[in-house]
Amino acid sequence: MQTRNPILDEFAKLTTGAVGLAQAAGEEAKAAFRAQADRFVADMDLVRKDEFEALKAEVTALRKELAVLRAGEKPAPSTAKSPRKGAAG
């Protein structure tokens, strides 16, 4: 036999409401943190990975060319392309 206790029913309702409120607050905190992190990254002067890799390849090619020049040989034409070509500056 099951009896209904109004005190326990109210407690269950309050608990369910509190859990929902806590979940909503957690989602809001996550969104605020993500927005702050995005702002922080945008304010930093970061370089994209593809730009970094292009410059890294160009530096490697220039180092090889410099080593050839220091050895007294004629260097091969450079095939490295600058990612900044055509940029206003």
PASEBA-1860 file (N, C-alpha, C; in nm, 3 decimals):
! residues 89
1> MQTRNPIL> 0.084/-0.116/0.000/0.000/0.000/0.000/0.089/0.124/0.000 ~ 0.056/0.214/-0.090/0.138/0.334/-0.106/0.058/0.455/-0.059 ~ 0.121/0.533/0.027/0.055/0.654/0.076/0.128/0.775/0.021 ~ 0.056/0.883/0.002/0.117/1.007/-0.049/0.144/1.100/0.069 ~ 0.267/1.141/0.076/0.307/1.233/0.181/0.330/1.369/0.116 ~ 0.251/1.471/0.148/0.266/1.602/0.084/0.402/1.666/0.112 ~ 0.460/1.639/0.224/0.591/1.697/0.256/0.698/1.639/0.163 ~ 0.693/1.507/0.144/0.790/1.444/0.054/0.767/1.487/-0.091
9> DEFAKLTT> 0.643/1.504/-0.130/0.613/1.551/-0.266/0.671/1.691/-0.289 ~ 0.652/1.779/-0.193/0.706/1.915/-0.205/0.859/1.913/-0.206 ~ 0.918/1.829/-0.123/1.064/1.816/-0.119/1.116/1.766/-0.254 ~ 1.048/1.671/-0.314/1.089/1.620/-0.444/1.080/1.729/-0.551 ~ 0.973/1.809/-0.547/0.957/1.919/-0.642/1.068/2.023/-0.625 ~ 1.099/2.057/-0.500/1.206/2.154/-0.474/1.342/2.102/-0.521 ~ 1.366/1.974/-0.495/1.493/1.913/-0.536/1.505/1.913/-0.688 ~ 1.398/1.876/-0.756/1.399/1.875/-0.903/1.422/2.016/-0.957
17> GAVGLAQA> 1.358/2.115/-0.899/1.378/2.253/-0.941/1.519/2.301/-0.916 ~ 1.577/2.262/-0.803/1.714/2.303/-0.771/1.813/2.242/-0.868 ~ 1.792/2.116/-0.905/1.882/2.050/-0.999/1.874/2.119/-1.135 ~ 1.753/2.151/-1.179/1.737/2.223/-1.306/1.804/2.358/-1.304 ~ 1.792/2.429/-1.194/1.855/2.560/-1.180/2.007/2.547/-1.181 ~ 2.058/2.445/-1.113/2.203/2.423/-1.111/2.256/2.391/-1.250 ~ 2.182/2.311/-1.326/2.225/2.279/-1.462/2.225/2.404/-1.550 ~ 2.122/2.486/-1.537/2.116/2.609/-1.615/2.230/2.703/-1.579
25> AGEEAKAA> 2.260/2.713/-1.450/2.371/2.799/-1.406/2.504/2.745/-1.459 ~ 2.518/2.613/-1.462/2.641/2.553/-1.514/2.658/2.583/-1.663 ~ 2.550/2.573/-1.740/2.556/2.605/-1.883/2.589/2.752/-1.906 ~ 2.531/2.838/-1.824/2.560/2.981/-1.837/2.706/3.011/-1.803 ~ 2.758/2.945/-1.701/2.899/2.963/-1.665/2.990/2.914/-1.777 ~ 2.955/2.802/-1.839/3.034/2.750/-1.951/3.036/2.848/-2.066 ~ 2.920/2.903/-2.098/2.910/2.999/-2.209/2.992/3.125/-2.179 ~ 2.985/3.172/-2.056/3.062/3.291/-2.018/3.212/3.264/-2.024
33> FRAQADRF> 3.253/3.148/-1.979/3.395/3.111/-1.982/3.443/3.099/-2.126 ~ 3.363/3.036/-2.211/3.400/3.020/-2.352/3.413/3.157/-2.419 ~ 3.321/3.249/-2.391/3.327/3.383/-2.450/3.452/3.457/-2.402 ~ 3.485/3.442/-2.275/3.605/3.508/-2.222/3.731/3.449/-2.285 ~ 3.734/3.317/-2.301/3.850/3.252/-2.364/3.864/3.296/-2.509 ~ 3.752/3.306/-2.581/3.756/3.352/-2.720/3.809/3.494/-2.728 ~ 3.765/3.580/-2.638/3.814/3.718/-2.634/3.964/3.722/-2.606 ~ 4.009/3.640/-2.513/4.151/3.635/-2.477/4.236/3.594/-2.597
41> VADMDLVR> 4.192/3.490/-2.667/4.267/3.442/-2.784/4.265/3.546/-2.896 ~ 4.152/3.614/-2.914/4.143/3.717/-3.018/4.234/3.835/-2.987 ~ 4.251/3.868/-2.860/4.337/3.981/-2.822/4.485/3.949/-2.838 ~ 4.520/3.822/-2.835/4.661/3.784/-2.852/4.695/3.790/-3.000 ~ 4.820/3.816/-3.029/4.865/3.823/-3.168/4.919/3.686/-3.207 ~ 4.827/3.594/-3.235/4.866/3.457/-3.268/4.875/3.439/-3.418 ~ 4.958/3.345/-3.460/4.973/3.314/-3.601/4.905/3.180/-3.629 ~ 4.842/3.169/-3.747/4.777/3.043/-3.782/4.882/2.938/-3.815
49> KDEFEALK> 4.846/2.812/-3.799/4.940/2.703/-3.819/4.991/2.698/-3.962 ~ 4.905/2.721/-4.062/4.950/2.715/-4.201/5.052/2.825/-4.231 ~ 5.032/2.944/-4.173/5.130/3.052/-4.190/5.262/3.015/-4.125 ~ 5.255/2.955/-4.006/5.376/2.914/-3.935/5.453/2.811/-4.016 ~ 5.382/2.712/-4.069/5.447/2.606/-4.146/5.512/2.663/-4.273 ~ 5.445/2.759/-4.340/5.501/2.820/-4.461/5.629/2.896/-4.427 ~ 5.626/2.972/-4.320/5.746/3.047/-4.280/5.857/2.953/-4.236 ~ 5.821/2.846/-4.171/5.921/2.747/-4.128/5.990/2.684/-4.248
57> AEVTALRK> 5.913/2.652/-4.353/5.970/2.595/-4.475/6.060/2.697/-4.543 ~ 6.018/2.823/-4.544/6.099/2.928/-4.606/6.230/2.948/-4.530 ~ 6.225/2.946/-4.399/6.347/2.960/-4.319/6.441/2.843/-4.345 ~ 6.388/2.723/-4.355/6.470/2.605/-4.383/6.538/2.620/-4.519 ~ 6.462/2.664/-4.620/6.520/2.684/-4.754/6.628/2.791/-4.751 ~ 6.604/2.899/-4.679/6.704/3.006/-4.670/6.829/2.961/-4.597 ~ 6.812/2.878/-4.496/6.930/2.825/-4.425/7.014/2.738/-4.517 ~ 6.948/2.657/-4.599/7.022/2.572/-4.694/7.095/2.659/-4.795
65> ELAVLRAG> 7.026/2.763/-4.843/7.088/2.854/-4.940/7.207/2.927/-4.878 ~ 7.194/2.968/-4.754/7.304/3.034/-4.684/7.423/2.940/-4.666 ~ 7.394/2.816/-4.633/7.504/2.720/-4.618/7.577/2.701/-4.750 ~ 7.504/2.700/-4.860/7.567/2.686/-4.992/7.651/2.809/-5.021 ~ 7.598/2.928/-4.992/7.673/3.051/-5.015/7.800/3.056/-4.932 ~ 7.789/3.011/-4.809/7.908/3.011/-4.722/8.012/2.911/-4.772 ~ 7.967/2.806/-4.838/8.059/2.706/-4.891/8.121/2.754/-5.022 ~ 8.072/2.865/-5.079/8.130/2.922/-5.200/8.070/2.866/-5.327
73> EKPAPSTA> 7.960/2.799/-5.320/7.896/2.745/-5.439/7.782/2.837/-5.482 ~ 7.739/2.823/-5.606/7.627/2.901/-5.656/7.497/2.835/-5.607 ~ 7.408/2.911/-5.543/7.285/2.851/-5.490/7.183/2.822/-5.599 ~ 7.100/2.722/-5.573/6.988/2.691/-5.662/6.880/2.796/-5.639 ~ 6.798/2.825/-5.740/6.691/2.924/-5.722/6.595/2.879/-5.612 ~ 6.554/2.975/-5.530/6.463/2.946/-5.418/6.322/2.924/-5.472 ~ 6.256/2.819/-5.421/6.118/2.789/-5.462/6.020/2.824/-5.353 ~ 6.071/2.872/-5.238/5.983/2.905/-5.126/5.906/3.033/-5.160
81> KSPRKGAA> 5.775/3.029/-5.133/5.690/3.145/-5.157/5.649/3.205/-5.024 ~ 5.659/3.336/-5.013/5.623/3.405/-4.890/5.472/3.414/-4.878 ~ 5.415/3.378/-4.761/5.271/3.390/-4.743/5.226/3.536/-4.733 ~ 5.319/3.627/-4.716/5.286/3.769/-4.699/5.290/3.842/-4.833 ~ 5.314/3.773/-4.942/5.323/3.835/-5.072/5.193/3.905/-5.105 ~ 5.203/4.029/-5.146/5.085/4.105/-5.182/5.018/4.174/-5.066 ~ 5.072/4.158/-4.946/5.013/4.223/-4.829/5.057/4.368/-4.826 ~ 4.967/4.455/-4.791/5.002/4.597/-4.781/5.087/4.617/-4.657
89> G> 5.188/4.699/-4.668/5.271/4.714/-4.549/5.342/4.836/-4.548
END
